[in-house]
């Protein structure tokens, strides 16, 4: 039996992961349209973010999605998680 995670739970967890990775980001400032590159995520920060996302959501993000334009865009990252969870 598969239990699907609700979108609000996914969103809350993703925001917590992002805020934990960059203390200067307030959780309430993370919303649709947020561009993570505005918070100076470098390649190491990005890899740590992906490791945390994969661990928290028990998913594996395919290498084809390892593109900054996807991973540093909150909306695209959120959609990637939802898509991965629903496979």
LINBELNOR-V464583 format. One record per pair of residues at least 4 apart in sequence whose ideal C-beta (glycine too) atoms are under 6 Angstrom apart, sorted by the first residue. I is the first residue (numbers start at 1). J is the second residue. Records with the same first field share a line. If there is no record, write none. Layout:
BEGIN
I=J  J
END
This chain:
BEGIN
5=9  10  85
10=81
13=56
14=78
15=27  30
17=52
18=30
19=25  27
21=49
22=39
25=39
30=34
32=75
34=74
36=41  72
37=41  72
41=45  46  72
46=71
50=61
52=56
54=59  60
57=81
59=84
61=65
65=70  80
68=72
70=76
71=77
END
